[in-house]
Amino acid sequence: MALARLSVVKDYLKISGSGKDNTLKLLLGVATQMASKYTRRDYLEKPGSAIDEFYSPTDVLNSRLYLRNKPLNTINSIVENYAKTGGDDTISSDDYDVFSAEGVVRFDGASPTTGFLNLKVNYQPGYDTSDWDTDAITVTFGNVPNDLEYAVAIIAAKLFNDSKQGDGRAGLSSKSRAGESLAYTTEFDKTSFPKEAKMILDNYVLSQV
């Protein structure tokens, strides 16, 4: 799975055949992982099943819970006093509001009891990519924003161009072609992402309150 479609990266690279599809799918997955790390979200892409996370409510902003991943697709349960009861104190969904895009839960009634790892949240975050390699470019891609898909696609394209199947420039500082010398970036870390990708991903970096 990945946050960009195979058809999009192939169009970007002007590849028409299917001979490099497996490599491109792999690189799209790698590019998605790189984007997740850059944005500090473990689940930038929607996981196959719900996850459990533990939180430690304090007296500061106790009426709000800022989850570590967003957007929020579903919240199955929020359990209070989990360390003490093992899961008996489930907070009713009527007692909180969910702000999906912001990744925030706001408690309407009494705030959760403070304490270290006192809340257990079972939820499913991230952008849905279940149909990532079958959609045509002209088809809406689930709920993945266009700019995010483009960022992942151009990261994957750079990985491909740096490989032996692409321009073969991995590890090279320069290369001559038709009498012209081309300079390359020899390292690929978050500081050397394609400029457009970095500019886009900066808008998705998760900051905790």
Number of C-alpha atoms within 10 A of each C-alpha: 19 27 29 28 25 23 21 19 24 18 12 13 17 9 13 11 8 9 9 14 15 11 11 22 19 15 22 27 17 18 24 26 20 18 27 21 15 20 19 16 20 18 21 24 24 23 17 10 8 15 14 12 13 16 18 15 21 15 11 8 12 16 17 18 20 17 21 18 22 25 23 21 18 13 17 13 16 22 21 25 20 18 14 10 10 11 15 11 14 15 15 10 13 9 12 18 13 18 14 16 13 14 19 19 18 17 19 12 10 10 18 22 15 17 15 13 15 19 26 21 20 17 19 22 28 22 23 21 20 16 12 18 16 12 15 13 13 8 8 11 23 13 11 17 13 11 14 19 20 20 25 28 30 23 26 25 22 18 19 24 16 20 14 10 11 15 12 13 21 18 12 13 12 13 14 9 8 5 7 8 10 11 12 14 14 14 13 14 9 13 10 12 21 15 12 13 21 18 13 16 18 11 10 17 15 19 10 7 7
